[in-house]
Amino acid sequence: MTRFSTDTETLPREDVEIDVADDVKERHVPMYKVIFHNDDKTTMDFVVFVLMRFFNHEVEEAVKIMLEVHEEGQGVAGVYPFETAEFKRDQTISAARPTWPLMVTIEPDE
């Protein structure tokens, strides 16, 4: 059984101000963009499918991102903490292979 001290010197002092907002700002999690790259083989339907399946986009948003990839050469599927971005990239590439050469990369979100 754990005993707790009732010594008043270990209790927080009421006359000390702590600025929690500054501490929270300094400890934000770095975010990473998951980027789809255009190619001449991967179908638009497949890109929309993975955007809906792995990135939880509604059909309208998935089509918008797919068209950005098609017209601009690349598009951002989502922004996540590193481990999540890495997982979604790998998940998408695994689903594409061996049928489609879809390239997906991650980069820091600035």
Buried (B, 14 or more C-beta within 10 A) or exposed (E): EEEEEEEEEEEEEEEEEEEEEEEEEEEEEEBBBBBBBBBEEBEEEBBBBBBBEBBEBEEEBBBBBBBBBBEEEBBBBBBBEEEBBBBBBEBBBEBBEEEBEBBBBBEEEE
